[in-house]
Amino acid sequence: MSTLNFADYDVNFDTGFLPNPDPLTRLPSYFEAWDTLGHHLPALLLAGQLRSWVQAMPHLDPARLVGKAELERAMLLLSTLANAYVWADAKPAHVLPRNLAVPLWQVTERLGRKPIIGHAANVLHNWRRLDPNGPISLDNLALLQPFLNSSDEAWFVLVTVAIEADGAKVLPLLLQAQHAVEANDIAALENGLIRIEQGIAQMSATLMRMYEKCDPHIFYHRVRPFLASWPAPGVVYEGVSDTPYIFAGGSAGQSSLIQTLDAAFGVRHTSEHSRHFLAEMRHYMPPPHRAFIVAVEQQFNLRGFVEAQQNQHPSLLAAFNRCIETLTDFRKKHMEIAIRYITMQAPKGTEAIGTGGTSLAQMLGAAKQQTRDSVINR
């Protein structure tokens, strides 16, 4: 049987790639200056005072952070402050001051990620439950660290958190499906695929709730700029290196959930428009999560098993293909949102570039098409 142990990859059976327990809401008192700056960030941006306040921030030693939860809270605060600092004015900053750059760099080295805002910080560790005993759902979530205190910004992030929570229910079903393959249990596999399809459909339903409380114009002009990649020729991390670095901003491509579904169903992104981008986005994921995707790629054989059984068990083939079609529909809906929120808001005559730094239409179109092409034809 598959030896995939979720705990080995910092994946939880109940919350998936979301942390369990929930994200910290404050750091120990030594780091109060970081929490305070995070609290005042929206007001400081509005007043045009963010950069001067960051420059006056005390230099704190991140070596005093203990445990993953504290590191993740620090990563959320420092990467948010870094992106806010760079994009605080119409003219971006190209140097992060030492008192921010050094601790951010050291925290990200311990976490194995990039020193910029990303999906792991801005989504996976940027929420709290209103009722601590209630579900991780849109009617029970609040944003921990905003840039602007905008309800549109909060909704954008929290819808993405809720999709991750929906996907958390799918991950154990994928493992059970692989076990059914290894046990040659056709009935269990078909039943599992039906439940997986329903889970992906719920992810799509949650995604479509984006339209309810996130206005495309506000998202494009107020929220999205703070999630952007570093501007050319890059940003210098003072006290770390004199070399300017360019890193990709926060992107849905950094979600381990979608790439895990691809891996489980044998979806291969071979197009030049999607292959390199999706591979690069794995470097922005927590290392255990990207290792989880590789393990699924290496250990799962759902596609090969269904292909071998398709003539004897056409209903099994149909259940597998419905999963692919539902995943394709999720990508289609995501592309429609990207067009409405980015392409249609961009200045006329300019190419819409995603926050990950790639051509939006080409990458999303290629990813959707290659998912659709993964249907098994009899």
Beta strands, then each sheet from edge to edge (+ up, - down):
strand 1: 95-96
strand 2: 127-129
strand 3: 141-143
strand 4: 236-237
sheet 1: 1+ 4+
sheet 2: 2+ 3-
end
